[in-house]
Each structure stands twice: as C-alpha cells, then as structure tokens.
Amino acid sequence: MLAAINRKPVDRIPTDIWATGEVWAKLRAHFGESADIEQELHLDGFAGVGPEYIGPALPSVAAGESVNFWGIRTRRIPHEGGAYDEQSFYPLAAAQTIDDLNRYAWPRADWFDYSGMRAKAQEACRTKALQCGYMAPFYFHNLLRGLEQSLIDPLVDPEFTHFLVGRVSEFFYEHHRRMFEACDGLIDVAQVTDDLGSQTGPLIGLDLYREFYAPHHKRCIDLCHEFGIKVFHHDDGSCRPFLPLLIEMGIDILNPVQWTCPGMDMKELKKEFGGRVCFHGAVENQRILPFGTPEEVRAEVRHCIDALASDGTGYILAPCHNLQVNTSVENIVAMYDEAWKYGKRS
C-alpha cells in the first residue's frame, strides 16, 4: 500500500474495500463466520484509529434515529435488501446571521480523549497502513445547512459563509493536530476530502471553491504534511476542474476516480497527474459491479489496472464507492481474484 502511494515499484497492485454492512453479512455467509475475509479476498486495506468522545452527553432521539456531536441527526431508512442512515435534521438550517452561528454549540477538541490513541496506533500499524482523520469543510457545510442552502450561501451571504466554514475548519484543524501529535510517526494517511463533483459536473464553480474552501483544504493538507502524513482526497463524480489546484495544494491520493463521469477518463488522468498522485478506487460500481457478469467484472479490473497502473504502480484497486447489497458475492470474488492474478503481471 505504502509503495503504491509513494509511486514506488510493487510486486502486485494492492487492494482496498468499501462495503455496506449488508455486503459484509453476505461475505460472512459465503465464506463462513470464522473465515478471514480479508485473506480470502487478498485484501490489503487500511487500519484506522481515533480518539474517545468524552464531550457533552448527546441528546435523546427517537427510535430509529441517531445523533452525533455536531447535532446532525439521521434516520434509518429501509430499501430493498438493506437500509441507509439518511440525514433527517440539519442543525444550522435556520441560521441567518453570524449571531445565530455564535449561539450554536460548536464542537471542541477538548471533547475528546486522545491519550489512548498511541497504543492503539502502535498495534494497528504492525500489519497495515494506518489511516486517521477526516477533514471535509464543504461536505460539513452541506451537512449543517442542507445541500441546497449550502450551495446558495456563498452567493447571497459571503461573510456568513466565510464565518461558518472557518468555524468548521478550525475544529478540524485543532482536533487533527491533537490526534497527529498523539500518534506522531505512526499515521500514514489522513483524509482531506470533499464531494465537489456530481454525476454530470461540478457542484460549485472553481471561483467559489478558491475563495471559500481551498484555503481550508490547504491548511489541513499542510498540517498532514507537517507530520509526514499522506493526504487521501475523496471526491465523487465529475471533479476534473478542481484537480490541478488540489494536486498543487498537495493531495497525495485521489479517490474514487469515477471514470464514467465527464472529464474523468482514467488514461488521461494517469498521463496528466500520475507523476504526482496515487489513484484509489475506480472499479465501476453503478453498472458493472451490481449488474455485470463475473467476466465483465474481471474485464473492468483489467481495464482499471491497465489505465491507472500503466507504469506498474501508483494505484490501489477498490470499488468506486461502497459495494451495495445488490452486488453478488460472485462479482466481489471475481473483482479481487482478478486483481490478485492480473495485478501481478502489471
């Protein structure tokens, strides 16, 4: 994993997995409860570590709901074959002024106990690359205000938006600095991430990104690099206009490379940016994995390896997003089996 991230020679293409709980249940039923699924699928993946929450008691919620320390609430919504936690409450949706924002109970780094992290990190990093942290100012603007309102905010009230995004990012920065200090020298990767792209194009213009969000991304990226940590940047959909600036600011890993979206051709991305970033993901997860045959899945794996590991490195193979309950075990096995076999020849 670390060799691929650093674009060094590898003996095979490493692999990772993102999957829903229902998919993990299907895999356990297939391989057996006592089986080592990661070994069965030849998975590499990341280990993770985080602090303990010791902040104010979270409010009571109705049955089927959950709430986090931001005050963001979700409700379990069933769908065919499974369920998703869909957001049901946006804590700053009604805010209109900076005074309203000041009355919000902003999270604080003091709400967490970092003292036990180092021992956990030392244990986890013995066998896997270690990932820690998640900084996403644009996404949390969406979660706090609601997607539509968060897209309107920069246009109608720039001062309000700068204040809100600044407070979000200030917490991210201090929280992650304390985690990084607690685990100094042990963390390999942290996420400085956001969903700037949609299925057909960017969600916001590059000018708005530069003004309202890029400075916070840069500060978080610099924090990671200060501790020798590589930056994993997740960005769904068609995010091509943002990539030159993100790479200039210092992201090290680009996920998920949703190549069916405009501007996301894998060969072009590898040619233009492959000397500066490692790619992660790419295996098509809207059509091929759920609805294709095992042989079509194997062909897709070869397609991704040929494009994103054309120089033999700089690629971690994984699905484009969480494997969903409508993806068969046969297709999942085919994906990782082909990566194990074909990835050795790249």
N, C-alpha and C positions, 0 to 999 in steps of 0.2 A: 504493500500500500504506500509506504513512505517513498520507495524508489519511484513509483509511478507519479506520485505527487510532485516529486522533485525532477521528474522527466529524465530519470536515470534508467539504465538498462534493467530489464526484468526478465525472469525466466518464463513467466506467463502473465497474462493480463489478470490483474486482481479483480475481485467482485465484491459487491455490496448488495443489500436488500432493504427495501422499504415495503411493508405489507400491513394490511389491516389485521385486527385481531381474529376475524373470521378466517382469513387465509392461514394464519399460524395454526388455528384449530384444525383446518383441513390437512395441513402438513403433518401435524402430530398424529391425526387419524391414519394417514397414509403410511408414515414411517414407524409409528408406534410411540407411545408416551415416553418410553425410556431412551428413544433414539437421540443421537446428537444430530439435529437437523443441519446445523452449520457444516458439520463434517460430511454428512450425506450429500449436500449440495456444493461442497468445496467452496464455502463462503469465507471471505476474509472479514470485511466489515470493520466497524469502529467499536471500541468500548466508550462508555460515557461516564461522566462524573459531575456531581453538582452539590450545592450546599443544602443544609436543612433549613426549612422555613420555621422561624420562631416568632414571627410578627403577630399583629393583632388577630384575634380569632376571626375566622371568616364567617360571614352572615349565614343564617339558616336559609335554605332554599327548598322549594317544593320537590316532591318525589319525582325522580327522573331528570332533575336539573343538577348542575354543578356550578361552582363559582370559584374564581381564582383571586389572587391578592390584588389584581387590578380592578376587581369588581365586575369583570366580564363574566356573563352567565351563558351557559349552553344548556340545551335540552336534547335528550336522546331521541332521535327521530328514526323509526324503523324504515327500512327499504327492503326490496326483495332480496332475501338471503342474509340480511345483516342490519346494521344500524349505524348512524353517524351522530356525533355531537355537533348540533347546529347552533350557532350563536343566537341567543334569544333576548339579550339585553346589552346595550351599548352605553356605558356609564357616563360618557360625555356628550351624548347625542343632543341634549337640550342646552348645552352651554352656549352662551352668546358673547360673553365678554371675558377679558383676562381675569377680572374679579371672580367670575364663575370658575375659571380654571384653578385659581388660587384656593378655592374652597374645596376642591377635590383632594382626596387623601392619596397623594402621590406615593408610590412605593419608595422605600428607602433601603439602602444596602444594610442598614442596621437590623432589618427584619430577617436576616439570615445568619446562620452559624456556619462559618467557613472552617472551623477548627478540625473537623473530621475529614476534610476533603483529601488531604495529602496522603493519608494512609490508604484510603480507597483508590486514589490515583496510582499509587505505587503498586498495588495489587493488580489493577486493571491493565496497566501498560506493560505488564510482563509478556502478554501474548498478543495484544492488539495495539494498533494505533489508537491514541486516546483523543476523543473529542470532548470539548467543554464549551458551553455558552451559545447564546443565540441573541443577536442584536439586529433588530429589524424596525427602524423608525417609521418607514412608510406603511408597513403592514400594521403596526400598532396604532398608527393614526387611523387606519381603516377600522380596526377593532374597537377603538374607543369612541369613534364618531359615527360609524356606519360607512359603508363604501361610498355611497352617493355623496353624502355630506363631506366626507374627507376629500373627495375629488373637487368639490366646489370651494372648499375653504381657502386654498391658495389664491384663487381668482377673486374672491369677494372680500377677504379679510387677511391680507398678508401678515399683519402684525400679530394677530391672534394665532395664525398658523405657525409662525416662527416660534412663538412662545410655547405652544403645545408640543411641537416636535422637539424643541430644545429641552423641555422637561422630560419627555420620554427618553431622549438620548442621554441626558445627564444621569438618569438612573442606570441605564445600560452601562455607561462608562464606568461609574463607580462600582457597581455590582461586579462587573467583569474584572476590573482591576484587582479587587479583593480575591476573586477566585484564582486569577492568574498568579497573584503573589502567594497564595496558599499552596499552589501546585507548581511553583516556579521550576522549570526544567523538565516537567513531566508531560505537559499538554502538547499534543502535536497539531491539532486543528481546532479552530473555533468558527462559528458561523457569523458572518456579517452579511445579511441576506435581506431579500425583499421580493415581492411579486410585482414587478414593474410592467410585465407583459401580459397581454390577453391572448386569446386564441388567434386573433387576426391582426394585432398590432399593439403598440404601447398603450398603457392606461393613462399616462400623462406625457406631456411634451418634454423634450430634453432640456428646454429652458427652465421649466418648473423644477425638474429634477436637480439641475445645477444649483438653483437658488435655495431650495427648501430642504433637500435631503442629502445631496452629495457631500456637503461639509461634515455632516454627522457620520456618514459612511467612512469618510476619510479619517476622521478622528478615531473611530473604532478600529479601522484597519491598522492605523499606526500603533494603536495600543497592542493589538495582537503581535505585530512585528517587533515591538519593543521587547516582548517576552519570547521571541523566537518561534512564534506560533503561526502556522499557515492559515490563510483565510479561505474558508469554504463559502461560496456565494451561490445560493439557490435563487433562481429567477425563472418562473414558469413562462411558457408561451413565447410570443414574439418580442424579445427584449434586445434585438440586434442593435438599435441606435444607441443604447447605453453602454455597450460592451467596450468600445475604445476607452471611454472615461473610466469605467470600473477597473479595467486592466491597468490603465495608467496610475490609478489610485492604489493599486497593489493587490487585488484579489489574486489568489493562487489556484483555486479550484472552481470550475464553473459547472453547475448542475441546474436543470436536468437535461439540457440540450434537446428541447422538444422540436426535433428536426422537421416535423410536418408543418410547422408554422412559418409564416413569411420571414425571410431573412436568416433562417436558422439551418441552412444547408451544412451538413457536417464536414464535407470536404473543404468547403470554403472557410469555415470556422477554424479547422485544423491548419490550413495553409496560412491564414492571417494571424491567428493567435496561439497556435500550438507551441511556439517557442517560448511563450510566457505563462501559459496556464495549463493545468491538467484538467481534463474533462471527466465528468462523473454522470452516469445515467445513460440516457439516450435510447434504450430499448423501448420501442413504441408500445404505449400502454393504453391507447384508446381503441385501437382496432386489432392489431396483430396479437398481443398477448391474450386478451379476453376472447377473441373470436376467430383467430387463426388456427391452423393445424400445427402440430408439433414441428413438422418440417418447415412450415413458414416461420415459426419462431426461430428455428435454427438458422434459417437464411437471414433473418433480421439480426441475429447475433453476429454473424459473419459480416454483414453489411456495416454494423457499427464498429466492429474491430478494424475492418479494412479502412474505414474513414478516419476514425479518431485515434487509432494506434498505428497509423500508416508508417511511422518511424519506429514502431516496436514498443512504445512507452507513452506515458502522458495520458493514460485513460484507465478509469475504473469502471467496469461494466456493471450496470444496475438498471432496473426498470425506470422509466421516465418519471414515475411517481409511485405512490403506494400500489402494490398489487391488490386488486379488488377481488371480492368474493366470487365474481363471475369468471375469474381466470382459473382454468383447470390445473390440477396438480400436474397432469401430464405436460402441460405447456411450461410450467415453472421448472420442472425437472429438465425439460428439453433446453430451456434457456441456460441453465447453469452447467449442464453436461456439455453443451456445445462450447460454452466459454472455456471450460476446463480443457477440452480437447483442442479446439481451433486456436485458442489463445496461446497455446504453447508453440504454435507454428508462426506466430506473427513477429 
